[in-house]
Structure formats: C-alpha cells, structure tokens
Amino acid sequence: INKEESADEIQNKSDKARFVIDTVRKKGEAAGSEMIDFLCEVDPFLSEHLGLI
C-alpha cells in the first residue's frame, strides 16, 4: 500500500481492515497470497479461524 492508498484518516478499525483488504484484492492474486502468508505468520489463531490454514 503506497502513500496515496493510506488508511490513516480512517478511524474505525473495521473500516480500516476492510480498506486494507479491498486495496490488496485490487492488486491481484500475488498480493493476496502475500497478505495471507503474512497473516498466517502473525496470527495463526485468526488464520485458522478464517480457514486460511
């Protein structure tokens, strides 16, 4: 996510998360795979709950 796509002005956490996910999805399959890999590494419990692993 570059400076123009920043979510800094968004205050609500769920809106910020939605913004990040939507932005990554627009960047294509490779970006989505990287985000999933990162999420699995950072939060295995959430990743398992979401069915990512």
C-alpha positions as CSV (number, residue, x, y, z in Angstrom):
1,I,0.0,0.0,0.0
2,N,1.5,3.3,-1.1
3,K,1.1,6.8,0.4
4,E,-1.9,7.6,-1.9
5,E,-3.7,4.4,-0.7
6,S,-3.1,5.0,3.0
7,A,-5.9,4.4,5.5
8,D,-4.5,6.9,8.1
9,E,-7.6,9.1,8.0
10,I,-9.9,6.1,8.8
11,Q,-10.7,5.9,12.5
12,N,-12.9,2.8,12.8
13,K,-10.8,-0.4,13.0
14,S,-13.3,-2.5,11.0
15,D,-13.4,0.2,8.2
16,K,-9.6,0.3,8.2
17,A,-9.4,-3.5,7.9
18,R,-12.0,-3.5,5.1
19,F,-10.0,-0.8,3.3
20,V,-6.7,-2.7,3.6
21,I,-8.3,-6.0,2.3
22,D,-10.1,-4.3,-0.6
23,T,-6.8,-2.5,-1.5
24,V,-4.8,-5.7,-1.5
25,R,-7.5,-7.6,-3.5
26,K,-7.3,-4.9,-6.2
27,K,-3.5,-5.5,-6.5
28,G,-4.0,-9.1,-7.7
29,E,-3.5,-12.7,-6.7
30,A,0.2,-12.4,-5.8
31,A,-0.5,-9.5,-3.3
32,G,-3.4,-11.5,-1.8
33,S,-1.2,-14.5,-1.3
34,E,1.5,-12.4,0.4
35,M,-1.1,-10.9,2.7
36,I,-2.4,-14.4,3.6
37,D,1.1,-15.7,4.3
38,F,1.8,-12.7,6.5
39,L,-1.5,-13.1,8.4
40,C,-0.8,-16.8,9.0
41,E,2.6,-15.9,10.4
42,V,1.5,-13.1,12.6
43,D,-1.8,-14.6,13.9
44,P,-2.1,-18.3,13.4
45,F,-5.3,-18.5,15.6
46,L,-7.1,-16.0,13.4
47,S,-5.8,-17.6,10.2
48,E,-7.1,-21.0,11.3
49,H,-10.5,-19.4,12.3
50,L,-10.7,-17.8,8.9
51,G,-9.8,-21.1,7.2
52,L,-6.6,-19.8,5.7
53,I,-4.5,-22.7,7.1
